[in-house]
Amino acid sequence: MEPSKDRGFNPSNVVKLLSMRFPLEQSDQQFNDAEESMCTSIIEYILGVREADESLIFRHQDSDSSNDDESSGEDFAEIEETKRKLTAFKYSRTQMERIVRDYDENGLSFAKIQHQYKMVKSRADFARMRKYVNHFGRLEEAEIKDDLLITFQDWVRKGYHINDRDLHLEALDIARRKNHANFKASTTFIAGFKKRNNIVSRKVTHSSTTKQFVDVEHQKIICQEFRDDMKSLISSHPSKNKIFNSDQTGLKLELRAGRTLAIKGSKHIRVVAQRENALTHSLTLQPVISADGFLHTPVVVCFLERHPPAKFREELAEFQFLHYIHSTSGMMTSDLACNWIADVFLPNGGEDSVLLVDSWTGYSRAMNEFGAQNRQIEFHIIPPHTTGDVQPLDVFFNRQLKAFHRHLTELLCRLRPDFVVSVRRNLAKMLNLLIFQFTATRFRPMIQLAWQKAEVVALKVLIHVQKEAFVERS
């Protein structure tokens, strides 16, 4: 027997099916209590089903937020047929939404619905009405989510701070512009939108002003032009050991990693520092590397000394790989930059050389004094906001140098707790050893690789990193 396609049922047919499934045997016996109880249960079940809403299968499952906007899976022909049948009601979509809401939320019985809305002739009509309303409700939400995603992506590009409340307000504003008066930007809606588009809460790691938001494509063009100019210059230059890159990099007095190993599930992770102020105060290093892969010494170290001791130079005189200076901030100044070039850079092979530096304004005086007038140094300024891409020291040296120093600091703090790493003389010992290590021949391929990764040289460096890899991983 082929089942009927109608969603309703006839109780008589149910009885016939039961008699076919369970043939009558010994029907002359008296009915017992168990059989009467079973019969009562069946009757109550049938009556309950008949009173139930035949359109339960079309109820919107609001708890399943991930399927809110999957309206594209509806069969188009079925929706069109539903719309055709609903035209006989001559109810607007707003009126149909009110009818469904009265039944679902306001508790009106189906009899009252029929009494109040005369064109609702049967439960099948009401089921079609519910399906129509739910279908277009999902379409409305899909439109709102599409526009909300476009707005969110624009906010991200502009660097705005965004939270769930911002999404909520923007979704309501989009719904208002689209005349979707019944839309509610619920918590479930926002959660579904975030899940579908892989949007999560992330910690802010960098802040900058709006002036620093430049056109990305324009930035790429500037980088490529600078790289092309440097490739042409370096390839035609007779001496790669006369092409240098110098940059200032800050170094904490007690440099520690921001992460440590702990038992999984630990709520509070506590580590011990030798001196609390050493975690925030810093000094400045100014390394110089050449295109042929050497770290030039001595390296300038600018200590933070508001009141330097009388024996400052005597105390640090034994460290031959360092050139020590001081300032009240621990940072370089234009005067110190000029002194560095005159006292350190030029006497150690810097004459008639090419020097790549960033756009720090402190170099202006040095460029006038040693570049344009005397022609001792050919300065090339790296375009602003591009040092992370085209400056060799930033691309593949400073980070490795700091990783080595961090590892040395943590070893000493653990193995020699009496050795206070932030004391000036102890810090100078560590830095002197650090610079000595990086002048070793085995680090030459790594320094050459810095120039290659910055894409300012045309040569390809084939390196086999073993000991150097330790620096990169750390």
Phi, psi and omega per residue, in radians:
M1 nan 2.135 -3.117
E2 -1.391 2.218 -3.116
P3 -1.172 2.572 3.103
S4 -1.239 2.599 3.124
K5 -1.430 -0.192 3.130
D6 -1.217 2.404 -3.109
R7 -1.313 -0.322 3.099
G8 -1.350 3.107 3.141
F9 -2.595 2.751 3.108
N10 -1.890 2.110 -3.131
P11 -1.009 -0.568 3.126
S12 -1.098 -0.688 3.098
N13 -1.142 -0.590 3.098
V14 -1.112 -0.729 3.117
V15 -1.097 -0.740 3.121
K16 -1.067 -0.751 3.130
L17 -1.107 -0.646 3.114
L18 -1.167 -0.692 -3.139
S19 -1.179 -0.557 3.088
M20 -1.268 -0.627 -3.141
R21 -1.311 -0.614 -3.138
F22 -2.191 1.528 -3.104
P23 -0.975 2.559 -3.104
L24 -1.215 2.254 3.115
E25 -2.376 2.300 3.098
Q26 0.902 0.865 -3.063
S27 -1.260 -0.148 -3.141
D28 -1.404 -0.078 3.137
Q29 -1.279 2.721 3.076
Q30 -1.273 2.567 3.102
F31 -1.310 2.370 3.082
N32 -1.688 3.085 -3.068
D33 -1.127 -0.682 -3.116
A34 -1.093 -0.709 -3.128
E35 -1.209 -0.690 3.099
E36 -1.128 -0.687 3.108
S37 -1.116 -0.730 3.102
M38 -1.091 -0.751 3.124
C39 -1.079 -0.752 3.114
T40 -1.057 -0.728 3.139
S41 -1.105 -0.728 -3.141
I42 -1.126 -0.756 -3.141
I43 -1.085 -0.786 3.137
E44 -1.098 -0.663 3.130
Y45 -1.130 -0.782 -3.133
I46 -1.106 -0.765 3.123
L47 -1.112 -0.674 3.121
G48 -1.130 -0.711 3.125
V49 -1.138 -0.713 -3.138
R50 -1.124 -0.596 3.130
E51 -1.374 -0.325 -3.079
A52 -1.239 2.767 3.117
D53 -1.302 2.152 -3.113
E54 -1.195 -0.223 -3.051
S55 -1.771 0.380 -3.123
L56 -0.995 -0.532 -3.090
I57 -1.184 -0.229 -3.120
F58 -1.755 0.015 -3.129
R59 -1.078 2.449 -3.118
H60 -1.326 2.146 -3.134
Q61 -1.538 1.522 -3.057
D62 -1.172 -0.394 -3.125
S63 -1.247 -0.354 -3.137
D64 -1.638 1.383 -3.026
S65 -1.193 -0.400 -3.105
S66 -1.247 -0.274 -3.124
N67 -1.874 0.236 -3.059
D68 -1.042 -0.655 -2.995
D69 -1.949 0.527 3.128
E70 -1.698 0.656 -3.123
S71 -1.197 -0.285 -3.126
S72 -1.125 -0.277 -3.134
G73 -1.403 -0.128 3.139
E74 -1.171 2.485 3.089
D75 -1.263 2.140 -3.032
F76 -1.098 -0.751 -3.110
A77 -1.083 -0.682 -3.129
E78 -1.161 -0.707 3.123
I79 -1.130 -0.731 3.119
E80 -1.088 -0.694 3.118
E81 -1.136 -0.701 3.105
T82 -1.080 -0.755 3.133
K83 -1.110 -0.683 -3.141
R84 -1.088 -0.780 -3.128
K85 -1.175 -0.569 -3.099
L86 -1.309 -0.330 3.138
T87 -1.094 -0.411 3.127
A88 -1.162 -0.415 -3.137
F89 -1.221 -0.589 -3.044
K90 1.059 0.536 3.034
Y91 -1.718 2.477 3.026
S92 -1.306 2.889 -3.138
R93 -1.108 -0.626 3.102
T94 -1.085 -0.719 3.113
Q95 -1.155 -0.714 3.118
M96 -1.134 -0.639 3.076
E97 -1.100 -0.667 3.124
R98 -1.179 -0.673 3.122
I99 -1.089 -0.826 -3.136
V100 -1.123 -0.684 -3.142
R101 -1.171 -0.655 3.100
D102 -1.071 -0.661 -3.127
Y103 -1.333 -0.751 -3.041
D104 -1.363 -0.780 -2.966
E105 -1.816 -0.633 -3.070
N106 -1.579 -0.089 3.012
G107 1.365 0.309 3.094
L108 -1.225 2.380 3.090
S109 -1.271 2.870 -3.128
F110 -1.148 -0.589 3.105
A111 -1.093 -0.724 3.117
K112 -1.199 -0.629 3.076
I113 -1.044 -0.796 3.140
Q114 -1.138 -0.644 -3.135
H115 -1.194 -0.669 -3.082
Q116 -1.428 -0.586 -3.124
Y117 -2.095 1.690 -2.948
K118 -1.138 -0.453 -3.067
M119 -1.421 -0.087 3.035
V120 -1.489 1.652 -3.007
K121 -1.453 -0.547 -3.044
S122 -2.612 2.978 3.081
R123 -1.156 -0.511 3.083
A124 -1.114 -0.682 3.069
D125 -1.077 -0.777 3.139
F126 -1.121 -0.652 3.116
A127 -1.104 -0.744 3.106
R128 -1.121 -0.668 3.121
M129 -1.102 -0.769 3.131
R130 -1.091 -0.753 -3.133
K131 -1.081 -0.732 3.121
Y132 -1.083 -0.818 -3.115
V133 -1.121 -0.808 -3.133
N134 -1.112 -0.690 -3.135
H135 -1.059 -0.860 -3.121
F136 -1.289 -0.425 3.011
G137 -1.115 -0.712 3.105
R138 -1.199 -0.628 3.082
L139 -1.110 -0.717 3.105
E140 -1.061 -0.811 3.139
E141 -1.100 -0.668 3.125
A142 -1.103 -0.729 3.105
E143 -1.106 -0.755 -3.140
I144 -1.117 -0.726 3.140
K145 -1.132 -0.668 3.113
D146 -1.091 -0.819 3.132
D147 -1.177 -0.639 3.128
L148 -1.138 -0.662 3.113
L149 -1.136 -0.711 3.104
I150 -1.078 -0.769 3.111
T151 -1.115 -0.753 3.137
F152 -1.057 -0.788 3.133
Q153 -1.087 -0.636 3.088
D154 -1.162 -0.712 3.089
W155 -1.062 -0.738 -3.135
V156 -1.102 -0.754 3.127
R157 -1.070 -0.608 -3.124
K158 -1.471 -0.112 3.084
G159 1.366 0.470 3.135
Y160 -1.321 2.671 3.012
H161 -1.456 2.168 -2.999
I162 -2.176 2.393 3.020
N163 -2.386 3.140 -3.081
D164 -1.062 -0.607 -3.136
R165 -1.111 -0.661 3.107
D166 -1.116 -0.732 3.096
L167 -1.099 -0.711 3.139
H168 -1.048 -0.863 -3.107
L169 -1.160 -0.690 -3.138
E170 -1.176 -0.672 3.103
A171 -1.097 -0.726 3.092
L172 -1.123 -0.672 3.130
D173 -1.160 -0.707 3.090
I174 -1.102 -0.766 3.122
A175 -1.078 -0.669 3.118
R176 -1.137 -0.734 3.132
R177 -1.150 -0.497 -3.141
K178 -1.634 0.097 3.115
N179 1.089 0.627 3.050
H180 -1.702 1.396 -2.982
A181 -1.166 -0.492 -3.055
N182 -1.576 0.030 -3.105
F183 -1.280 2.398 3.074
K184 -2.200 2.104 3.127
A185 -1.382 1.348 -3.062
S186 -1.294 2.935 3.063
T187 -1.052 -0.649 3.110
T188 -1.131 -0.698 3.108
F189 -1.081 -0.820 -3.131
I190 -1.122 -0.726 3.125
A191 -1.104 -0.733 3.110
G192 -1.135 -0.702 3.104
F193 -1.083 -0.771 -3.137
K194 -1.158 -0.730 -3.124
K195 -1.136 -0.741 -3.099
R196 -1.131 -0.600 -3.058
N197 -1.828 0.253 3.084
N198 0.971 0.771 3.131
I199 -1.754 2.169 -3.131
V200 -2.343 2.918 3.081
S201 -1.422 2.292 -3.125
R202 -2.271 2.585 3.098
K203 -1.272 2.387 3.100
V204 -1.294 2.128 -3.096
T205 -1.849 -0.226 -3.100
H206 -2.671 2.375 3.091
S207 -2.167 2.520 3.128
S208 -2.656 2.870 3.128
T209 -1.421 2.913 -3.133
T210 -1.149 -0.357 3.121
K211 -1.150 -0.441 -3.087
Q212 -1.455 -0.138 3.088
F213 -1.502 1.714 -3.108
V214 -1.917 2.896 -3.130
D215 -1.154 2.204 -3.056
V216 -1.145 -0.761 -3.116
E217 -1.123 -0.711 3.097
H218 -1.113 -0.651 3.108
Q219 -1.106 -0.714 3.120
K220 -1.106 -0.679 3.130
I221 -1.123 -0.754 3.131
I222 -1.090 -0.774 3.120
C223 -1.040 -0.798 -3.087
Q224 -1.164 -0.662 3.103
E225 -1.110 -0.745 3.117
F226 -1.133 -0.727 3.121
R227 -1.086 -0.753 3.137
D228 -1.093 -0.734 3.119
D229 -1.094 -0.747 -3.106
M230 -1.237 -0.646 3.093
K231 -1.071 -0.752 3.122
S232 -1.125 -0.746 -3.135
L233 -1.146 -0.840 -3.064
I234 -1.208 -0.680 -3.127
S235 -1.159 -0.508 -3.136
S236 -1.635 -0.144 -3.104
H237 -1.345 2.369 -3.079
P238 -1.244 -0.403 -3.043
S239 -2.300 1.924 3.108
K240 -1.199 -0.376 3.133
N241 -1.394 0.071 3.071
K242 -1.923 0.192 3.112
I243 -1.977 2.067 -2.993
F244 -2.173 2.752 2.963
N245 -2.301 2.271 3.128
S246 -2.261 2.523 -3.106
D247 -2.699 2.603 3.080
Q248 -1.623 2.385 3.104
T249 -2.405 2.339 -3.138
G250 -1.412 2.619 -3.119
L251 -2.449 2.124 3.114
K252 -1.121 2.561 3.134
L253 -1.104 -0.596 3.022
E254 -2.218 1.647 -3.016
L255 -1.503 2.047 -3.121
R256 -2.183 2.683 3.071
A257 -1.297 2.683 3.138
G258 -1.518 -0.040 -3.119
R259 -2.312 2.720 3.095
T260 -2.609 2.832 3.089
L261 -1.418 2.479 3.120
A262 -2.715 2.950 3.115
I263 -1.195 2.373 -3.136
K264 -1.026 2.317 -3.139
G265 1.670 -0.071 3.125
S266 -1.118 2.320 -3.076
K267 -1.474 -0.719 -3.080
H268 -2.167 2.194 -3.130
I269 -1.918 2.051 -3.081
R270 -2.037 2.295 3.056
V271 -2.180 2.782 -3.072
V272 -1.816 2.308 3.044
A273 -1.952 2.624 3.142
Q274 -1.235 -0.800 3.112
R275 -2.421 2.249 -3.041
E276 -1.159 -0.730 -3.105
N277 -1.206 -0.359 3.123
A278 -1.232 -0.295 3.117
L279 -1.355 -0.294 -3.107
T280 -1.969 -0.535 3.135
H281 -1.389 2.641 -3.056
S282 -2.525 2.964 3.007
L283 -2.175 3.126 -3.102
T284 -2.173 2.302 2.994
L285 -1.838 2.538 3.045
Q286 -2.251 1.412 3.122
P287 -1.305 2.745 3.081
V288 -2.290 2.174 3.088
I289 -2.106 2.630 -3.128
S290 -1.871 2.801 -3.098
A291 -1.180 -0.329 3.102
D292 -1.550 0.084 2.951
G293 1.707 0.547 -3.136
F294 -2.133 2.522 2.971
L295 -1.618 2.103 -3.058
H296 -1.526 2.451 -3.118
T297 -2.133 2.732 -0.013
P298 -1.324 2.713 3.100
V299 -1.657 2.324 -3.125
V300 -1.259 2.294 3.044
V301 -2.165 2.096 3.139
C302 -1.802 1.885 -3.133
F303 -1.440 2.653 3.039
L304 -1.491 1.863 -3.118
E305 -2.423 1.809 3.096
R306 -1.296 -0.591 3.082
H307 -2.353 1.453 -3.069
P308 -1.113 2.490 3.127
P309 -1.213 2.782 -3.125
A310 -1.121 -0.510 -3.106
K311 -1.758 0.535 -3.113
F312 -1.007 -0.859 -3.102
R313 -1.241 -0.680 3.133
E314 -1.112 -0.644 -3.099
E315 -1.157 -0.521 -3.064
L316 -1.931 0.141 -3.013
A317 -1.139 -0.494 -3.049
E318 -1.314 -0.209 -3.054
F319 -1.587 1.657 -2.957
Q320 -1.289 -0.308 -3.120
F321 -1.600 0.071 -3.133
L322 -2.119 2.538 2.915
H323 -2.030 1.919 -2.939
Y324 -1.724 2.296 3.039
I325 -2.369 3.090 -3.138
H326 -2.588 2.742 3.041
S327 -2.604 2.914 -3.106
T328 -1.278 -0.236 -3.139
S329 -1.961 -0.181 -3.045
G330 1.366 0.182 -3.132
M331 -2.073 2.774 3.138
M332 -1.272 2.646 3.020
T333 -2.142 3.002 3.134
S334 -1.103 -0.647 3.089
D335 -1.130 -0.769 3.136
L336 -1.149 -0.591 3.107
A337 -1.136 -0.731 3.091
C338 -1.128 -0.740 3.111
N339 -1.108 -0.669 3.115
W340 -1.066 -0.785 -3.136
I341 -1.149 -0.757 -3.095
A342 -1.241 -0.692 -3.015
D343 -1.628 -0.439 -3.016
V344 -2.101 -0.931 -2.984
F345 -1.218 -0.914 -3.098
L346 -1.126 -0.777 3.136
P347 -1.152 -0.287 -3.087
N348 -1.945 0.780 3.028
G349 1.610 0.253 -3.083
G350 -1.544 -0.119 -3.128
E351 -1.231 2.513 3.136
D352 0.908 0.804 -3.077
S353 -2.090 2.974 3.039
V354 -1.887 2.236 -3.083
L355 -2.175 2.108 3.068
L356 -1.650 2.137 3.091
V357 -2.333 2.859 3.125
D358 -1.426 -3.020 -3.018
S359 -1.560 0.381 3.089
W360 -1.034 2.282 -3.068
T361 -1.173 -0.314 3.135
G362 -1.146 -0.276 3.121
Y363 -1.444 -0.163 -3.043
S364 -1.047 -0.810 -3.131
R365 -1.135 -0.718 3.127
A366 -1.117 -0.654 3.120
M367 -1.139 -0.683 3.106
N368 -1.195 -0.631 -3.057
E369 -1.415 -0.655 -3.043
F370 -1.982 -0.160 -3.077
G371 -1.839 -1.286 -2.998
A372 -1.144 -0.692 -3.048
Q373 -1.446 -0.984 -3.020
N374 -1.549 -0.259 -3.141
R375 1.007 0.509 3.116
Q376 -1.378 -0.547 -3.100
I377 -2.308 2.375 3.033
E378 -1.700 1.785 -3.099
F379 -1.428 2.458 2.996
H380 -2.275 2.114 -3.070
I381 -1.607 2.175 3.066
I382 -1.259 2.298 -3.098
P383 -0.983 2.542 3.124
P384 -1.022 2.571 3.089
H385 1.176 0.256 -3.138
T386 -2.128 0.028 -3.053
T387 -1.086 -0.559 3.122
G388 -1.153 -0.282 -3.110
D389 -1.861 -0.599 -2.974
V390 -2.113 -0.083 3.103
Q391 -1.604 2.048 -3.072
P392 -0.940 -0.739 -3.117
L393 -1.094 -0.681 3.123
D394 -1.289 -0.602 -3.054
V395 -1.260 -0.769 -3.028
F396 -2.724 0.919 3.001
F397 -2.639 -0.966 -3.060
N398 -1.016 -0.723 -3.137
R399 -1.126 -0.700 3.130
Q400 -1.200 -0.664 3.100
L401 -1.088 -0.773 3.137
K402 -1.181 -0.619 3.120
A403 -1.116 -0.712 3.089
F404 -1.088 -0.799 -3.129
H405 -1.142 -0.679 3.117
R406 -1.091 -0.777 -3.138
H407 -1.107 -0.723 3.111
L408 -1.117 -0.718 3.122
T409 -1.068 -0.802 -3.100
E410 -1.204 -0.607 3.068
L411 -1.109 -0.796 -3.121
L412 -1.159 -0.692 3.138
C413 -1.144 -0.515 -3.131
R414 -1.525 -0.719 -3.056
L415 -1.587 -0.517 -3.138
R416 -2.272 1.249 -3.069
P417 -1.092 -0.347 3.110
D418 -1.366 -0.221 3.128
F419 -1.542 1.796 -3.088
V420 -1.426 1.921 -2.969
V421 -1.240 -0.376 -3.085
S422 -1.532 -0.097 3.048
V423 -1.160 2.422 -2.996
R424 -0.918 -0.867 -3.077
R425 -1.189 -0.717 3.112
N426 -1.125 -0.701 3.109
L427 -1.125 -0.685 3.104
A428 -1.123 -0.655 3.082
K429 -1.053 -0.794 -3.118
M430 -1.140 -0.759 -3.125
L431 -1.192 -0.651 3.101
N432 -1.082 -0.754 3.081
L433 -1.139 -0.690 -3.133
L434 -1.072 -0.855 -3.136
I435 -1.132 -0.692 3.108
F436 -1.035 -0.738 3.126
Q437 -1.069 -0.744 -3.062
F438 -1.368 -0.152 3.008
T439 -1.487 -0.085 3.137
A440 -1.122 2.641 -3.097
T441 -1.078 -0.557 -3.095
R442 -1.143 -0.334 3.114
F443 -1.582 -0.069 -3.136
R444 -1.071 -0.792 3.101
P445 -1.050 -0.586 3.128
M446 -1.151 -0.696 3.126
I447 -1.211 -0.659 3.049
Q448 -1.092 -0.650 3.131
L449 -1.115 -0.543 3.095
A450 -1.061 -0.725 3.105
W451 -1.185 -0.666 -3.136
Q452 -1.184 -0.761 -3.134
K453 -1.136 -0.528 3.071
A454 -1.307 -0.185 3.090
E455 1.065 0.648 3.072
V456 -1.858 -0.010 3.053
V457 -2.202 2.645 -3.094
A458 -1.553 -0.361 -3.074
L459 -1.236 2.677 3.085
K460 -1.875 2.166 -3.082
V461 -1.714 2.127 3.059
L462 -1.708 1.931 -3.086
I463 -2.136 2.662 3.055
H464 -2.066 1.715 -3.035
V465 -1.484 2.110 3.039
Q466 -2.156 -1.349 3.085
K467 -1.111 -0.614 -3.137
E468 -1.138 -0.545 -3.117
A469 -1.080 -0.529 3.093
F470 -1.032 -0.698 -3.131
V471 -1.159 -0.714 -3.103
E472 -1.199 -0.726 -3.104
R473 -1.228 -0.590 -3.102
S474 -1.180 nan nan
